Amino acid sequence: MAALLWGAPLTAQAQCRLALVLALDVSASVDAEEYDLQRLGLAAALDAPDVRDAILRGQNGSVALAVFEWSGRFQQDLHLDWTLLQSHADIDRAVLALGNISRSFEGYPTSVGQALGYAASLLKRGPACDRRVIDMSGDGINNYGYGPAEAYRHFPLRDVQVNGLVILGDDAEVEAFYRREVIRGPGAFVELSAGFEGFRAAMTRKLFREINDMMLGHADAPRLSPHG
């Protein structure tokens, strides 16, 4: 069940600089221990002092956040509906909700295209923000249903930046797949995690960069070390 946490009313008058959708892989390749590392790693990354500071004291305007899990063609589940992060209390509530989520699905394949389509639907009904970003996390390539190319053809993602957090270990092709087919838009990038053990650090780096709108190079660079 989605957790609806309105940090403040999302009105037309509220200035929003970033609408950020975080998409977490819960496909069959993710076991129970890895799931916990991902779940707790995300909560800890959002709670990191540098990330909090970037949200609250960075550029003008607020950050709106939504989080869902994805795996197969019809397996997407919203855990955090659009939440405006305008205070430490808002972030505290989001961190608590994410740290206590329960896994939505088990044993399903990896349908990246469908996950992108679901993220597009979230952005369509989300707040009007200066930037719109999808943060796709995953440890494998698309192996069921349509792929990213079809999602980009059929969903309203033209002005959306899509970044990737690649979890290394199970699939030797996953980094190349994310760089070639998943990331999209000016400044789009891939962050690397050394297995699920590195997820917390990788997500912290990724959130900090996304929230600050840091453009370090074109979409295929930099090739960051999986060890941070």
HELIX and SHEET records of a PDB file:
HELIX    1   1 ALA A   32  ASP A   47  1                                  16    
HELIX    2   2 PRO A   49  ARG A   57  1                                   9    
HELIX    3   3 HIS A   88  GLY A   99  1                                  12    
HELIX    4   4 VAL A  112  LYS A  124  1                                  13    
HELIX    5   5 PRO A  148  HIS A  154  1                                   7    
HELIX    6   6 VAL A  174  PHE A  177  1                                   4    
HELIX    7   7 TYR A  178  VAL A  182  3                                   5    
HELIX    8   8 PHE A  196  GLY A  198  5                                   3    
HELIX    9   9 PHE A  199  ILE A  211  1                                  13    
SHEET    1   A 6 GLN A  76  LEU A  85  0                                        
SHEET    2   A 6 SER A  62  TRP A  70 -1                                        
SHEET    3   A 6 CYS A  16  ASP A  25  1                                        
SHEET    4   A 6 ARG A 131  GLY A 138  1                                        
SHEET    5   A 6 GLN A 161  ILE A 167  1                                        
SHEET    6   A 6 VAL A 190  SER A 193  1                                        
END                                                                             
